[in-house]
Amino acid sequence: MDLHAFFAMGGYAFYVWTSYGLTLLILLANIIIPVLQRKSFFRQNLQRKR
């Protein structure tokens, strides 16, 4: 099996790579969004205390 055949995925490359991309995007969002919300929460609480 050569590299081109691997990336072509037997003619289903668009569907396979799109699903991999969406999965990666969702996993990254599940990591990044809570971190940003936590920072915002602590920043708002700090402002309220002042």
VENKA-V760647 format. One record per residue. N is the residue number from 1. RES is the residue in three letters. OMEGA is omega in whole degrees, -180 to 180 (* if undefined). BURIAL is b if it has 24 or more other ideal C-beta (glycine too) atoms within 12 Angstrom, else e. Layout:
<<N:RES:OMEGA:BURIAL> <N:RES:OMEGA:BURIAL>>
This chain:
<<1:MET:178:e> <2:ASP:-175:e> <3:LEU:-180:e> <4:HIS:179:e> <5:ALA:178:e> <6:PHE:-179:e> <7:PHE:178:e> <8:ALA:177:e> <9:MET:176:e> <10:GLY:180:e> <11:GLY:-179:e> <12:TYR:-174:e> <13:ALA:-178:e> <14:PHE:-178:e> <15:TYR:-179:e> <16:VAL:-177:e> <17:TRP:175:e> <18:THR:179:e> <19:SER:176:e> <20:TYR:-180:e> <21:GLY:179:e> <22:LEU:178:e> <23:THR:178:e> <24:LEU:179:e> <25:LEU:-180:e> <26:ILE:178:e> <27:LEU:178:e> <28:LEU:178:e> <29:ALA:179:e> <30:ASN:177:e> <31:ILE:-172:e> <32:ILE:-175:e> <33:ILE:178:e> <34:PRO:179:e> <35:VAL:179:e> <36:LEU:179:e> <37:GLN:179:e> <38:ARG:178:e> <39:LYS:180:e> <40:SER:179:e> <41:PHE:-179:e> <42:PHE:178:e> <43:ARG:179:e> <44:GLN:178:e> <45:ASN:178:e> <46:LEU:179:e> <47:GLN:178:e> <48:ARG:-179:e> <49:LYS:-178:e> <50:ARG:*:e>>
